[in-house]
Amino acid sequence: MHQFLKGKKKIFIIIFVLCILLGVGYVKEETKGKAPGTIYVLASADASKENGSKKYPYTTIQEAVDHATKGTQIIIGKGEYAPFYIPEKCSGTAKGMTTIKALKGTHPIIKVPTGSASKETIGIEIENASNICISGLTISGGSQGIYYESNSKAKSKKLNRLIIRNCQVKNINGVHGIAIWATNDKVPVTGLVIENCKVHHCLCGDSESVVVNGNIDGFVIRGNTIHDNNNIGIDMAGFWGVARHKKSYKGNPYDVDYVRNGKCYNNKVYHISSYGNSAYLEDGEYVLCAGGIYVDGGQNIEIYNNEVFGCDIGIEVATEQKEKENALFQVTGIKVHDNSIRECKGFAGLAFGGYDASRGYTIGCHFYRNTLMNNPVQIAVQRSKNNRIYENTIIGGETMVEYSEEIPKSEMKNYFFKNKVK
């Protein structure tokens, strides 16, 4: 009896081991091509078998996003795709970002219907997500290309690390190419990066090609190429009420309603003009006021090593808000240096200060070591004080410095020194 039980025990162990081996083989077969945390998408795949694996990818990006968890990689193959939406639940972590990127060697296209004038159509919409990276996608058509919004739904959660990299936005007809709209007054968006993107041939109306606006504290805009759009190339904005506090707030209601502590460098911005843009048609003529790079109410921003040409205004630093409405409505802490600005014939190569006597001052900013070439007006000075303009190289042009005739000279007190005129 004892020997019989021992033999039976051996048989049981052998069967148990076989079951484990068979089970492992089954699991391997089921997960083959789908590494943990990776989801694949291919427009031409067989939708009847899709499960997000490499062998059976999803056919839409939205399906992949809906199945994503923290730190998921979504890899998108060649083809055309519908617009998609990324909610807060898709946020990554500090250790692992959620990434939505093109398969190496491919250029997936998000094709967006234009829609009616009253209907907004967005290629990629992101809401309250953190630790997100979008890479290598092309967005074509629609009223907006990539739109990120932080809002009160996020409450006081950290909104850190949003990266938009190697993307292309083109043929927008309506509003923005890329827009970061930080409306949450409780917590800022931090760690924002827009890099190596192309935004071109966009009809932006009274909006901008690329804009960061509202409660954003810490950002980098670098290595982008922005061209042939009918309004501002890169806009770093503030005081537009985007992140204004509620009436019950006891402090200044605009104390976080502006972008700050950022860098904008190594960008190439050209052929940005409001000519032909009906939003700027006045008395039968177009007001040529589209800047290549514009600080509009932003604070503590460094702008350097950019190449700007063929725009209405090369680089402008100002606020459009009326100073009497709030003491914060001024621009300070801006450094503009080592940029090349040429052939900006709409207004000026470099402009700073509020455009009339009621607008906020540009105060205590530095403009140095820039090369201004063949801009009819090289430097335009408007409502401003205590700014330093020095060591710039000025070549050609008709007027070196032009002061606004609408503003008293006492409100345009700045310091020019060591500039070279050739």
HULINMO-V919225 format. One record per helix or strand of 2 or more residues. SS is the DSSP state (helix for helix, strand for strand). FROM is the first residue (numbers start at 1). TO is the last residue. If there is no record, write none. Layout:
ss:SS from:FROM to:TO
ss:SS from:FROM to:TO
This chain:
ss:helix from:2 to:31
ss:strand from:38 to:41
ss:helix from:61 to:67
ss:strand from:73 to:76
ss:strand from:80 to:81
ss:strand from:84 to:86
ss:helix from:88 to:90
ss:strand from:98 to:102
ss:strand from:109 to:111
ss:strand from:122 to:127
ss:strand from:132 to:135
ss:strand from:138 to:140
ss:strand from:144 to:150
ss:helix from:152 to:154
ss:strand from:159 to:165
ss:strand from:168 to:170
ss:strand from:178 to:182
ss:strand from:189 to:195
ss:strand from:198 to:200
ss:strand from:210 to:214
ss:strand from:216 to:222
ss:strand from:225 to:229
ss:strand from:234 to:238
ss:strand from:258 to:265
ss:strand from:268 to:272
ss:helix from:278 to:280
ss:strand from:281 to:282
ss:strand from:285 to:286
ss:strand from:291 to:297
ss:strand from:299 to:304
ss:strand from:307 to:309
ss:strand from:313 to:318
ss:helix from:323 to:325
ss:strand from:331 to:332
ss:strand from:334 to:337
ss:strand from:340 to:342
ss:strand from:348 to:352
ss:strand from:362 to:363
ss:strand from:366 to:368
ss:strand from:371 to:373
ss:strand from:377 to:381
ss:strand from:383 to:390
ss:strand from:393 to:395
ss:strand from:399 to:403
ss:helix from:409 to:411
ss:strand from:412 to:417
ss:strand from:420 to:421
